[in-house]
């Protein structure tokens, strides 16, 4: 985890390198675990034995529920932030159709900011663009559902 945190914080914004931090954490663990098993075997071969202990998880059901709610809020917020990026042309070309579609996904998932962003963006659009945004929303929603099924 230390390596992952280190790599995720070097010159990157908090969101842009998060996946990289997770990847480096996994690589670090993949390297350390076999080494620690080898070391334990070596020490036991030299007559040095340690006591194995089972550690109980201290997380309660309420802790897990709170973590899941936090993750849900971050997911909704990420969709809303995509709408903001497309509406304002931040790191992407300004695209009201895409902004409106992402705000709609956010609103569909219960984020009130998504409804507000969708309505604000729609006031800047032509009826044809609004229809196009509705079609894109349907396509994105379909793709998200397919991805969820694949993940299971």
N, C-alpha and C positions, 0 to 999 in steps of 0.2 A: 504494500500500500504506500509506503514511503516513496518508492521509486515512481509509482504511478502519480502520486501527488506532485512530486518534483517535476516530472515531465509535463504534467497538465498545467503547471503554472508558469513555465518558462516562456515569457513574451507572448502569451496568448490571452484572449478574453476568456471569461469563465465558461462560456458555452462552446467555443470553437474547438477546444482541444480536449473536452471532457472524454470523448470516446477514445482518444489517443492515450489518455491517462489510464483508462480501464484496460486498454490493450497492453500497455507496459506493465500494469499490475499483474495481469495474467501471465505475461512472459516471465516476470520476476518470480512469481509463485511456481511456475512450471520448472524453473531452474533451481529454486531453493528446496522444494519438496524432495526431489530425488537426492539432492546433496544431504539433506538432514537425515533421510533414511540410511544413506551410505555411512554417515558419521555415527549414527546410533549403532549400526552393525559393527563398525570398526571398534567403537568403544567397548561394546559387549565382547568382541573378540579379544580385547586386551584385559578383560575381566572387570571392566567398569560398567556397572549396571545402574540405570536410573529407574525411578518409579514412574509407571504410567498412571496418569490420572484422567478421569473423565470430567469435563467441565460442563456444567449445566448452563443452559442459555437463560439469561436473566430478562429477556424480552417478554413482556406480557402480551396478551391478545390486544389490549388497549394500545400498547406501543406499536404493534404491527398495523393496527387500524389507522393510527395517526400517521404512520409512515406512508401507507397506501393513499390516504387523503392528500398528503403533501405531494406525492408523485402525481396524483390526478390533477392537482392545481398547476403543477409545473407543465404537464402535458398540455393543458388548456392554454396556459400562458404562452407556450411555444407556438401554438397555432395562431394565437392572437398576434404574437410578435412577427410571424411570417406576413400576416396581413399588413402590419405597420411597415415592414420592409418594402413590400410591393407598392403600398400606397405612396410612400415617400421616396422610393428609389434608393434605398439604403442597401448597398452591396449587390443590387440587382437593378435592372431597368424598371423604371416606374411603369406599373401595370395595374390599373384600377380593376380590371376583370379578375386578375389573380388575387388582388387584395380582397375584393368582395367575396370571392370563393373561400379564401382562408378564414376571413372573419365569419363566414357562414358556418364553416366546419367548427370553429370555436363556439359559436352560438348554439349549434346543434348539440354540442357536448355540455351545454349548460353554463357557459361563460357569458355573463352579462356584458362584459366589455366587447365581446364578439358581436352582439346585437347592435351595440352602439356604433362600433366601427363599420359594420356592414351598412347600416342606415346612413351614416355620414358619407361613406364612399359612394353609395348609390346615388346620392344627391348630385354628385359630380359626373355621373354617367348618362349616356343616352339609353333609350329603351332597348336598343339592339345589344349594347354592352351588358346591360342587366340580364337579358336573356342568355347571353354567352356566359356570364358569370354563374348563372343558375345551372347551366349544362356542365360547366367545369366543376362546380360543387358536387353534382351527382357523380361525375367521373372520379373525383378525389375520394368521395365517400365510399364508392364501390371498391376502389383500390385499397383503401384503408381496411375495409372489411375482409378483402381477399388476403391481405398481409396478416391480419389477425388469425385467420383460419390456417395459413401456412405456418404461423408461429406455434400453433398448438400441436 
